[in-house]
Amino acid sequence: MKKHILILSILIFSFSTTNAQTLKRFTSFDAQNIAYEDTGRGKAVLLLHGFINTGANWRKTALYKDLIEKGFRVIVPDMRGNGASDKPHEDKFYQNEAEVKDLMGLISSLKIKDYTLVGYSRGAIVAAKLLTKDKRITKAILGGVGQHFTNPDWDRRKMFADAFSGKAHLHPETAGAVTYAKSIGADTIALGFLQKYQPVTLPTELMKIKKPVLIICGDEDLDNGDPKVLQTYFKNAQLKLVKGNHNGTYRTQAFADEIVKFIE
């Protein structure tokens, strides 16, 4: 059972190919190009995707459609190492919170003064660190996560860093995820770096955040820890559980409804 849960949890979104014509390019602080979609003209919402994925899958969700219909400006990047963004193969391009710097630079390049931040699974892990850095965030939604990402020695993160760095034979339970990543043409070397240098945001850092936070998970989802525990790490966090497991919850109308209500 644990093996199946592990494989399912890593397949955060089903893969789809992004239409390159819809994407723009932002050159980040270290000359890496970050692909993104920018749709709408209203209040800005930044959507961050999960592991072994791109931003394209957000467009298939009720949340994306509802945000567009309600007049929000929706920004969806392919974070570095993914999709149409650059995928360098050196440690230096992933160290020192490079993904967070990308996102802050992107928001600055778009001249956005304030925005709502939404992340799901690994996207929520990056979002948590971004929340501690960027004062322009007015509200944040962390989906599909519990408290485990706050642990610098999280065993599963280390295991997948190994698995995507040529040591999958040491962790047979990761075979399904590695095979899946290869089958969709994902850059497994980049994915290894993304796990190796995944942001860690300590509970003491989260406790300093005063802005409203929504933690939202499927009622069958404990893949990344307990969202109830994560809620206790914030001064001003709501918790919503909706029907679903880790891979399906973000697609549901209930997920979208709770987020839109929180944002509005």
Protein Blocks (a to p, Z undefined) as FASTA:
>chain_A
ZZmmmmmmmmmbacddddfklpccdddfkopacddddedjbdcddddddehiafklmmmp
mklmmmmmnopacdddddehiajbccdfbfklmgghlmmmmmmmmmmmnopabdcdddeh
jlmmmmmmmmmmmmkbmbdcdehiafklmpmklmklmmmmmmmnopammmmmlmmmmmmm
mmnopafklmmmmmmmgccddfklmmmpmbdcdddddfkbcknocfklmmmmpfbbcddd
deddfklmmmpmklmmmmmmmmZZ
